[in-house]
Amino acid sequence: MAVTESPKGPSALPSKQFWEFADLGFDTGKKLWFIQFVNDVNQNVGSYFAKSVTLNKGRAIQYQWKDSQGRPFWHVRERFFADEIEGFVVDPAGAITINFKGEDDAEDMQPPKDFAYLLYAFHLSNKEGEKAPTGFVDFYNAKGEIIRGFNNRWIIIEGADRRTVGEFPKIRLRADRKDVGDVIVTRSAIIITGPTRGK
């Protein structure tokens, strides 16, 4: 990953080999945006502060947790991963631009319309070792045969009835076709909604 040098010298951004993911947030004390870099054992390996941040393309996820000091608010950040970053451009005026790698648009992300049921589960670890574990969704026909699957997606459920099935270690959650209204698939997520009620 290339880090572009500013006219005032190299930036303080860590190289890709030292971090696995980064969080973009806002420091309410300093009144500055920050990027916090974290390595593969969840240690903070550096932070970079800027007046403004521009992110070109790419994917990120919302990451949040409740304040540990008992204050009535949540910390909310946007998280992205090192292997998806092409490079950074640091402006001496206090701005930073994050350029994500380009993506191939050839992947077909249309879910099957004639499925009988779907099963989904969440990975406990990621085989690629580069990102936080996500989940997979498999679509089956009435004969119990798999007709399409989507792997490594963040799974979002909106109003669909579902139940647990299977025995350990092959445990899943199941939603029957009658309980699914629509399925939207993107490169990073799959959204499963329930049927529209009252129509």
Backbone as CSV, one residue per row, in Angstrom:
resi,resn,N_x,N_y,N_z,CA_x,CA_y,CA_z,C_x,C_y,C_z
1,MET,0.844,-1.181,0.000,0.000,0.000,0.000,0.880,1.231,0.000
2,ALA,0.634,2.142,-0.908,1.430,3.360,-0.973,0.817,4.449,-0.111
3,VAL,1.668,5.155,0.605,1.245,6.337,1.342,1.907,7.529,0.680
4,THR,1.114,8.444,0.153,1.657,9.594,-0.544,2.255,10.572,0.451
5,GLU,3.449,11.067,0.141,4.091,12.023,1.027,3.560,13.426,0.757
6,SER,3.407,14.192,1.829,3.003,15.584,1.701,4.244,16.433,1.466
7,PRO,4.080,17.694,1.032,5.240,18.553,0.825,6.074,18.744,2.089
8,LYS,5.513,18.525,3.260,6.238,18.699,4.513,6.916,17.410,4.979
9,GLY,6.914,16.384,4.152,7.575,15.146,4.532,6.598,13.999,4.637
10,PRO,7.092,12.781,4.951,6.224,11.598,5.024,5.145,11.747,6.091
11,SER,4.004,11.159,5.835,2.921,11.186,6.818,3.228,10.217,7.948
12,ALA,2.445,10.320,9.024,2.642,9.444,10.181,1.755,8.209,10.097
13,LEU,1.184,7.949,8.940,0.290,6.806,8.796,1.087,5.509,8.765
14,PRO,0.642,4.490,9.518,1.371,3.215,9.502,1.191,2.498,8.174
15,SER,2.193,1.730,7.756,2.073,0.974,6.528,1.133,-0.207,6.740
16,LYS,0.641,-0.762,5.650,-0.381,-1.801,5.700,0.030,-3.007,6.541
17,GLN,1.313,-3.341,6.538,1.750,-4.551,7.233,1.578,-4.448,8.748
18,PHE,1.374,-3.251,9.276,1.270,-3.076,10.723,-0.169,-2.972,11.224
19,TRP,-1.170,-2.927,10.337,-2.549,-2.797,10.802,-3.472,-3.699,9.998
20,GLU,-4.548,-4.122,10.649,-5.531,-4.999,10.012,-6.794,-4.238,9.639
21,PHE,-7.235,-3.357,10.536,-8.407,-2.540,10.242,-8.228,-1.172,10.883
22,ALA,-9.066,-0.232,10.485,-9.000,1.123,11.033,-10.416,1.636,11.252
23,ASP,-10.563,2.515,12.229,-11.839,3.149,12.537,-11.738,4.647,12.280
24,LEU,-12.740,5.172,11.612,-12.852,6.606,11.409,-13.852,7.156,12.416
25,GLY,-13.461,8.155,13.177,-14.354,8.741,14.178,-14.048,10.215,14.360
26,PHE,-14.743,10.834,15.314,-14.553,12.258,15.594,-14.221,12.431,17.068
27,ASP,-13.143,13.156,17.354,-12.729,13.437,18.713,-13.406,14.738,19.163
28,THR,-14.365,14.620,20.075,-15.132,15.801,20.493,-14.307,16.746,21.358
29,GLY,-13.193,16.274,21.925,-12.315,17.145,22.704,-11.412,17.968,21.803
30,LYS,-10.753,17.289,20.852,-9.847,17.972,19.932,-10.583,18.669,18.791
31,LYS,-11.855,18.300,18.588,-12.652,18.815,17.470,-11.995,18.477,16.130
32,LEU,-11.498,17.246,16.048,-10.855,16.772,14.831,-11.332,15.359,14.509
33,TRP,-11.336,15.025,13.230,-11.565,13.655,12.809,-10.306,12.844,13.082
34,PHE,-10.462,11.553,13.327,-9.296,10.710,13.525,-9.471,9.371,12.823
35,ILE,-8.341,8.765,12.483,-8.306,7.389,11.989,-7.444,6.614,12.974
36,GLN,-8.034,5.604,13.589,-7.325,4.790,14.565,-7.008,3.439,13.940
37,PHE,-5.722,3.083,13.908,-5.260,1.861,13.267,-5.072,0.760,14.312
38,VAL,-5.551,-0.453,13.992,-5.527,-1.575,14.925,-4.878,-2.772,14.230
39,ASN,-4.018,-3.492,14.951,-3.330,-4.634,14.338,-4.118,-5.928,14.521
40,ASP,-3.501,-7.052,14.142,-4.217,-8.326,14.123,-4.448,-8.928,15.501
41,VAL,-3.902,-8.331,16.555,-4.189,-8.793,17.916,-4.942,-7.721,18.705
42,ASN,-5.638,-6.850,17.958,-6.542,-5.841,18.522,-5.826,-4.770,19.351
43,GLN,-4.592,-4.458,18.973,-3.852,-3.396,19.641,-3.862,-2.136,18.787
44,ASN,-4.037,-0.996,19.425,-3.963,0.280,18.731,-2.508,0.532,18.341
45,VAL,-2.244,0.663,17.035,-0.873,0.867,16.562,-0.668,2.276,16.006
46,GLY,-1.607,3.162,16.284,-1.423,4.543,15.852,-2.728,5.223,15.508
47,SER,-2.713,6.549,15.601,-3.878,7.360,15.236,-3.402,8.543,14.411
48,TYR,-4.252,8.984,13.502,-3.945,10.146,12.681,-5.117,11.112,12.770
49,PHE,-4.856,12.370,13.085,-5.897,13.384,13.221,-5.912,14.287,11.996
50,ALA,-7.110,14.710,11.596,-7.247,15.562,10.410,-8.461,16.469,10.552
51,LYS,-8.409,17.598,9.860,-9.564,18.509,9.850,-10.702,17.942,9.022
52,SER,-10.359,17.193,7.987,-11.386,16.566,7.146,-10.830,15.284,6.546
53,VAL,-11.740,14.364,6.235,-11.369,13.080,5.649,-12.277,12.814,4.457
54,THR,-11.687,12.417,3.345,-12.435,12.025,2.149,-12.144,10.563,1.865
55,LEU,-13.212,9.762,1.686,-13.059,8.344,1.372,-13.593,8.108,-0.035
56,ASN,-12.732,7.661,-0.924,-13.116,7.435,-2.312,-13.458,5.966,-2.546
57,LYS,-14.757,5.741,-2.829,-15.268,4.391,-3.115,-15.115,3.481,-1.905
58,GLY,-14.997,2.179,-2.181,-14.744,1.210,-1.123,-15.950,0.886,-0.271
59,ARG,-15.712,0.047,0.742,-16.755,-0.417,1.657,-16.331,-0.168,3.089
60,ALA,-17.311,0.027,3.954,-17.043,0.198,5.378,-18.282,-0.244,6.129
61,ILE,-18.127,-0.459,7.435,-19.259,-0.875,8.248,-19.364,0.025,9.466
62,GLN,-20.576,0.135,9.985,-20.800,0.884,11.225,-20.375,0.016,12.397
63,TYR,-19.561,0.597,13.271,-19.099,-0.124,14.449,-19.385,0.745,15.663
64,GLN,-20.040,0.202,16.669,-20.413,1.026,17.822,-20.422,0.209,19.106
65,TRP,-20.289,0.917,20.206,-20.345,0.282,21.525,-20.763,1.314,22.544
66,LYS,-21.329,0.868,23.635,-21.820,1.757,24.679,-20.651,2.323,25.470
67,ASP,-20.768,3.560,25.900,-19.697,4.221,26.620,-19.365,3.476,27.907
68,SER,-18.091,3.203,28.126,-17.674,2.407,29.279,-17.639,3.210,30.582
69,GLN,-17.727,4.527,30.482,-17.688,5.376,31.677,-19.081,5.677,32.233
70,GLY,-20.101,5.066,31.653,-21.452,5.250,32.166,-22.171,6.480,31.639
71,ARG,-21.534,7.185,30.708,-22.184,8.353,30.128,-23.278,7.913,29.164
72,PRO,-24.344,8.718,29.006,-25.514,8.279,28.225,-25.352,8.457,26.717
73,PHE,-24.326,7.854,26.141,-24.247,7.856,24.682,-23.403,6.683,24.203
74,TRP,-23.444,6.477,22.900,-22.692,5.396,22.269,-21.532,5.991,21.477
75,HIS,-20.466,5.222,21.382,-19.383,5.566,20.467,-19.725,4.940,19.112
76,VAL,-19.640,5.728,18.040,-19.961,5.218,16.712,-18.801,5.552,15.770
77,ARG,-18.317,4.540,15.068,-17.237,4.734,14.116,-17.522,3.988,12.824
78,GLU,-16.802,4.362,11.784,-16.867,3.652,10.514,-15.585,2.845,10.372
79,ARG,-15.722,1.553,10.115,-14.564,0.653,10.087,-14.294,0.187,8.665
80,PHE,-13.015,0.176,8.298,-12.603,-0.375,7.014,-11.339,-1.203,7.223
81,PHE,-10.984,-2.002,6.205,-9.934,-2.994,6.358,-8.733,-2.700,5.468
82,ALA,-7.554,-3.059,5.957,-6.294,-2.714,5.298,-6.195,-3.271,3.890
83,ASP,-6.693,-4.489,3.669,-6.506,-5.117,2.366,-7.344,-4.482,1.269
84,GLU,-8.256,-3.577,1.614,-9.088,-2.909,0.618,-8.596,-1.505,0.282
85,ILE,-7.500,-1.083,0.916,-7.014,0.281,0.740,-5.881,0.324,-0.283
86,GLU,-5.994,1.248,-1.235,-4.934,1.465,-2.222,-3.862,2.390,-1.665
87,GLY,-4.288,3.432,-0.951,-3.311,4.353,-0.386,-3.964,5.568,0.239
88,PHE,-3.142,6.391,0.877,-3.588,7.620,1.525,-2.896,8.816,0.865
89,VAL,-3.591,9.932,0.824,-2.990,11.183,0.390,-3.170,12.177,1.522
90,VAL,-2.064,12.707,2.033,-2.093,13.618,3.170,-1.835,15.033,2.680
91,ASP,-2.761,15.934,2.990,-2.632,17.342,2.635,-2.046,18.089,3.826
92,PRO,-1.024,18.909,3.614,-0.434,19.633,4.750,-1.397,20.602,5.426
93,ALA,-2.497,20.922,4.761,-3.480,21.827,5.361,-4.363,21.114,6.382
94,GLY,-4.184,19.798,6.538,-4.938,19.090,7.559,-6.032,18.186,7.042
95,ALA,-5.973,17.819,5.762,-6.969,16.915,5.186,-6.299,15.611,4.788
96,ILE,-7.070,14.551,4.770,-6.551,13.258,4.330,-7.573,12.616,3.398
97,THR,-7.083,11.988,2.338,-7.930,11.263,1.396,-7.547,9.794,1.440
98,ILE,-8.552,8.930,1.554,-8.340,7.487,1.587,-8.868,6.915,0.276
99,ASN,-7.993,6.300,-0.488,-8.370,5.711,-1.767,-8.493,4.201,-1.631
100,PHE,-9.683,3.692,-1.934,-9.917,2.254,-1.896,-9.573,1.629,-3.247
101,LYS,-9.246,0.361,-3.232,-8.974,-0.359,-4.470,-10.245,-0.460,-5.302
102,GLY,-10.083,-0.537,-6.617,-11.223,-0.741,-7.500,-11.738,-2.164,-7.379
103,GLU,-13.004,-2.351,-7.752,-13.616,-3.682,-7.656,-14.145,-4.115,-9.007
104,ASP,-14.089,-5.413,-9.250,-14.642,-5.992,-10.463,-16.155,-6.084,-10.318
105,ASP,-16.887,-5.568,-11.288,-18.347,-5.567,-11.224,-18.977,-6.813,-11.828
106,ALA,-18.180,-7.840,-12.113,-18.693,-9.007,-12.824,-19.539,-9.927,-11.949
107,GLU,-19.434,-9.811,-10.630,-20.136,-10.758,-9.758,-21.654,-10.604,-9.860
108,ASP,-22.345,-11.713,-10.073,-23.806,-11.719,-10.109,-24.323,-11.784,-8.675
109,MET,-25.082,-10.778,-8.271,-25.561,-10.737,-6.895,-27.084,-10.873,-6.808
110,GLN,-27.693,-11.513,-7.816,-29.127,-11.718,-7.790,-29.465,-12.999,-7.032
111,PRO,-30.253,-12.913,-5.954,-30.661,-14.139,-5.249,-31.701,-14.904,-6.063
112,PRO,-31.792,-16.224,-5.912,-32.810,-16.984,-6.647,-34.212,-16.619,-6.166
113,LYS,-35.160,-16.553,-7.084,-36.528,-16.183,-6.723,-37.384,-17.407,-6.388
114,ASP,-36.949,-18.583,-6.819,-37.763,-19.790,-6.657,-37.247,-20.709,-5.552
115,PHE,-36.669,-20.142,-4.501,-36.167,-20.986,-3.417,-37.303,-21.398,-2.486
116,ALA,-37.147,-22.525,-1.810,-38.144,-23.018,-0.860,-37.854,-22.514,0.553
117,TYR,-36.570,-22.414,0.870,-36.167,-21.895,2.172,-34.705,-21.474,2.096
118,LEU,-34.265,-20.743,3.074,-32.855,-20.365,3.146,-32.328,-20.678,4.536
119,LEU,-31.041,-20.970,4.598,-30.340,-21.194,5.854,-29.192,-20.201,5.937
120,TYR,-28.970,-19.679,7.140,-27.818,-18.796,7.295,-27.145,-19.035,8.639
121,ALA,-25.882,-18.656,8.711,-25.098,-18.805,9.932,-23.939,-17.822,9.866
122,PHE,-23.229,-17.716,10.969,-22.132,-16.766,11.076,-20.820,-17.514,11.288
123,HIS,-19.790,-17.115,10.556,-18.475,-17.728,10.726,-17.904,-17.376,12.105
124,LEU,-17.290,-18.348,12.750,-16.604,-18.076,14.012,-15.216,-17.516,13.760
125,SER,-14.664,-17.806,12.595,-13.378,-17.247,12.203,-13.405,-17.058,10.697
126,ASN,-12.463,-16.272,10.206,-12.405,-15.992,8.787,-11.243,-16.762,8.174
127,LYS,-11.520,-17.603,7.192,-10.486,-18.431,6.574,-9.415,-17.588,5.887
128,GLU,-9.842,-16.438,5.356,-8.881,-15.570,4.682,-7.968,-14.875,5.683
129,GLY,-8.417,-14.728,6.931,-7.601,-14.130,7.962,-7.414,-12.634,7.852
130,GLU,-8.143,-11.975,6.957,-7.941,-10.546,6.735,-9.008,-9.675,7.382
131,LYS,-10.203,-10.224,7.613,-11.299,-9.399,8.093,-12.004,-10.072,9.261
132,ALA,-12.806,-9.275,9.960,-13.646,-9.846,11.001,-14.582,-10.874,10.370
133,PRO,-14.894,-11.959,11.086,-15.771,-12.978,10.514,-17.168,-12.437,10.230
134,THR,-17.716,-12.830,9.105,-19.064,-12.422,8.713,-19.933,-13.669,8.632
135,GLY,-20.866,-13.725,7.703,-21.762,-14.868,7.640,-22.012,-15.329,6.213
136,PHE,-22.815,-16.393,6.091,-23.167,-16.912,4.776,-24.648,-17.269,4.757
137,VAL,-25.248,-17.207,3.558,-26.660,-17.540,3.351,-26.734,-18.501,2.177
138,ASP,-27.398,-19.653,2.374,-27.589,-20.637,1.322,-29.074,-20.780,1.020
139,PHE,-29.410,-20.810,-0.261,-30.797,-20.953,-0.716,-31.016,-22.378,-1.211
140,TYR,-32.151,-22.973,-0.830,-32.458,-24.374,-1.152,-33.766,-24.470,-1.932
141,ASN,-33.863,-25.513,-2.778,-35.137,-25.793,-3.443,-35.965,-26.741,-2.585
142,ALA,-37.141,-27.137,-3.079,-38.056,-27.978,-2.303,-37.494,-29.380,-2.058
143,LYS,-36.513,-29.804,-2.848,-35.890,-31.118,-2.664,-34.771,-31.082,-1.634
144,GLY,-34.485,-29.893,-1.085,-33.399,-29.768,-0.119,-32.026,-29.624,-0.754
145,GLU,-32.015,-29.245,-2.040,-30.753,-29.054,-2.750,-30.373,-27.574,-2.742
146,ILE,-29.111,-27.314,-2.552,-28.632,-25.925,-2.557,-28.660,-25.395,-3.983
147,ILE,-29.258,-24.215,-4.190,-29.306,-23.646,-5.539,-28.496,-22.365,-5.665
148,ARG,-28.154,-21.752,-4.561,-27.308,-20.552,-4.613,-26.826,-20.230,-3.206
149,GLY,-25.621,-19.718,-3.096,-25.092,-19.327,-1.797,-24.322,-18.027,-1.889
150,PHE,-24.311,-17.288,-0.804,-23.531,-16.053,-0.701,-22.696,-16.127,0.570
151,ASN,-21.396,-15.923,0.427,-20.490,-16.052,1.562,-19.880,-14.702,1.918
152,ASN,-19.369,-14.612,3.147,-18.675,-13.419,3.633,-19.505,-12.151,3.459
153,ARG,-20.700,-12.173,4.032,-21.590,-11.016,3.999,-22.019,-10.665,5.428
154,TRP,-22.226,-9.384,5.675,-22.907,-8.954,6.896,-24.387,-9.244,6.677
155,ILE,-25.025,-9.927,7.610,-26.416,-10.363,7.442,-27.337,-9.462,8.253
156,ILE,-28.336,-8.909,7.575,-29.310,-8.018,8.211,-30.698,-8.608,8.015
157,ILE,-31.442,-8.789,9.105,-32.789,-9.355,9.058,-33.784,-8.259,9.431
158,GLU,-34.809,-8.083,8.610,-35.848,-7.079,8.870,-37.225,-7.742,8.777
159,GLY,-37.756,-8.172,9.908,-39.143,-8.629,9.953,-39.418,-10.003,9.380
160,ALA,-38.404,-10.825,9.157,-38.619,-12.169,8.628,-38.657,-13.172,9.778
161,ASP,-39.690,-14.035,9.796,-39.753,-15.099,10.802,-38.665,-16.125,10.503
162,ARG,-38.027,-16.662,11.541,-36.963,-17.630,11.361,-36.851,-18.482,12.616
163,ARG,-36.172,-19.609,12.496,-36.006,-20.503,13.645,-34.662,-21.203,13.546
164,THR,-34.192,-21.713,14.670,-32.924,-22.432,14.674,-33.144,-23.866,14.210
165,VAL,-32.165,-24.416,13.490,-32.217,-25.803,13.018,-30.826,-26.407,13.111
166,GLY,-30.783,-27.744,13.038,-29.513,-28.447,12.984,-28.948,-28.779,14.350
167,GLU,-27.876,-29.537,14.323,-27.163,-29.923,15.528,-25.712,-29.513,15.400
168,PHE,-25.112,-29.193,16.527,-23.727,-28.756,16.530,-22.831,-29.847,15.933
169,PRO,-21.900,-29.534,15.040,-21.463,-28.175,14.707,-22.207,-27.537,13.542
170,LYS,-23.126,-28.262,12.911,-23.828,-27.705,11.751,-25.141,-27.062,12.182
171,ILE,-25.045,-25.957,12.890,-26.234,-25.230,13.338,-26.494,-24.060,12.397
172,ARG,-27.770,-23.795,12.143,-28.168,-22.747,11.211,-29.427,-22.044,11.727
173,LEU,-29.777,-20.935,11.076,-31.088,-20.315,11.233,-31.804,-20.462,9.903
174,ARG,-33.112,-20.758,9.961,-33.878,-21.052,8.743,-35.035,-20.082,8.600
175,ALA,-35.252,-19.625,7.367,-36.430,-18.827,7.020,-37.086,-19.475,5.801
176,ASP,-38.360,-19.811,5.899,-39.082,-20.394,4.777,-39.480,-19.305,3.786
177,ARG,-39.710,-19.703,2.532,-40.018,-18.730,1.471,-41.215,-17.867,1.819
178,LYS,-42.235,-18.433,2.450,-43.442,-17.676,2.784,-43.159,-16.581,3.813
179,ASP,-42.054,-16.701,4.532,-41.704,-15.727,5.562,-40.691,-14.690,5.092
180,VAL,-40.337,-14.772,3.807,-39.362,-13.838,3.244,-40.033,-12.993,2.171
181,GLY,-39.917,-11.696,2.310,-40.488,-10.807,1.304,-39.505,-10.477,0.199
182,ASP,-38.329,-10.019,0.578,-37.342,-9.616,-0.420,-35.944,-9.920,0.117
183,VAL,-35.025,-10.111,-0.805,-33.620,-10.332,-0.447,-32.783,-9.392,-1.309
184,ILE,-31.978,-8.589,-0.662,-31.088,-7.658,-1.364,-29.655,-8.055,-1.046
185,VAL,-28.852,-8.237,-2.086,-27.472,-8.656,-1.913,-26.541,-7.574,-2.442
186,THR,-25.570,-7.186,-1.635,-24.500,-6.293,-2.082,-23.178,-7.030,-1.900
187,ARG,-22.078,-6.356,-2.202,-20.778,-6.986,-2.051,-20.424,-7.257,-0.593
188,SER,-21.001,-6.471,0.316,-20.625,-6.626,1.723,-21.762,-7.094,2.616
189,ALA,-23.018,-7.058,2.153,-24.143,-7.375,3.028,-25.238,-8.109,2.265
190,ILE,-26.087,-8.801,3.028,-27.309,-9.380,2.477,-28.437,-9.021,3.433
191,ILE,-29.492,-8.426,2.888,-30.628,-7.952,3.679,-31.827,-8.830,3.358
192,ILE,-32.374,-9.440,4.403,-33.520,-10.350,4.252,-34.701,-9.724,4.960
193,THR,-35.726,-9.359,4.209,-36.898,-8.718,4.806,-38.070,-9.685,4.853
194,GLY,-39.003,-9.423,5.752,-40.220,-10.213,5.835,-41.222,-9.753,4.799
195,PRO,-42.298,-10.528,4.604,-43.319,-10.151,3.631,-44.052,-8.897,4.089
196,THR,-44.569,-8.134,3.116,-45.341,-6.937,3.433,-46.675,-7.365,4.020
197,ARG,-46.981,-6.905,5.203,-48.205,-7.326,5.886,-49.396,-6.477,5.452
198,GLY,-50.562,-7.075,5.468,-51.814,-6.345,5.243,-52.103,-6.003,3.798
199,LYS,-51.422,-6.649,2.864,-51.677,-6.369,1.449,-52.164,-7.621,0.756
